Amino acid sequence: MKTAEYYLLDVFTDQPFTGNPLAVFLEADGLAASTMQALANELNLAETVFLSAATGPNHYSMRIFTPTRELPFAGHPTVGTAHLLAELRLVNREQGVVLQPPIGELAVSYDHGRATFTTAQPAILKDSTIDRITAVELLGLDIHQVMGDPVIASFGLPFHLIELTDVAALESVHISTTTWASAVVPSSAEQIYLYVIEQHDGAETGVRSRMFCMHASICEDPATGSAAAALTGYLASLQPDALHCKIHQGVEMGRPSVIHTAANGEIKPGLVTVGGNAKVVGKGEFYLER
């Protein structure tokens, strides 16, 4: 009987059973894509990583699956996989690691307990197909609680970015499945990222956020690196100065997470860095028929 071993991590946190869960399969070269998809569906986590054997010193190809589809890029799988490789001493923290998802190479560095990567391409920004009135209907809020029309931002996975007035509005969101079906599903982005700017000083911008997407049904994600990158790319487009964000997500779910992002300054225009902690919390294996 062939087996497939995997590790479980909680990502964008340094505490077990918080942040965003992730499964990582090592040396998955022999697995068919259909098997990867079936395993991701069986685990039913937001994302599952399948890592190939090293293609060179500190270089690994990776594929990322949700329970229903493969993704070109995602943030918490990148950060979590980098932490696991360092934890297992398969890479040298001082040298960093290069992960290779379908969207392109992501160089990851290690510092102060965080794994941090730079996006592979500039942010793509465009007007959202959802206007302010539709956003109000979608979120079950009052018109004064939504700050202007949403926008779409993407580093490979697009999100409708919707700014809300305060944390009270963020906490009281109630998604309308009817409006989701009529406004979000037909759009080019089937993920929404809600955010509140809590503080904005010279050193760091504090943000609270929530992310909703559609798998088998509308669900919430406790920590979304690709969405945090998209938001940071958008905010950076509004100002020329160096931008550093500390994004708190997952609070309403009881799985708090912290995502650190940066843009502008010494970072190449259009690109964003995303970093965070992770904790290995378990391992297991599947029995596969030959």
Secondary structure, DSSP 4 states (H G I P E B T S, - for coil): -EEEEEEEEEES-SSTTSSEEEEEESS-TTS-HHHHHHHHHHHT-S-EEEEPSPSBTTEEEEEEE-SS-EES--HHHHHHHHHHHHHTTSS-TTT-EEEE-TT--EEEEEETTEEEEE-SSPPEEEE-SS-HHHHHHHHT--GGGB-S--EEEESSSEEEEEEBS-HHHHHT----HHHIIIIITTSS--EEEEEEEEEE-SS-EEEEEEEEEESSSEEEES--HHHHHHHHHHHHHT-SS-EEEEEEE-GGGT--EEEEEEESTTSPTT-EEEEE-EEEEEEEEEEE--
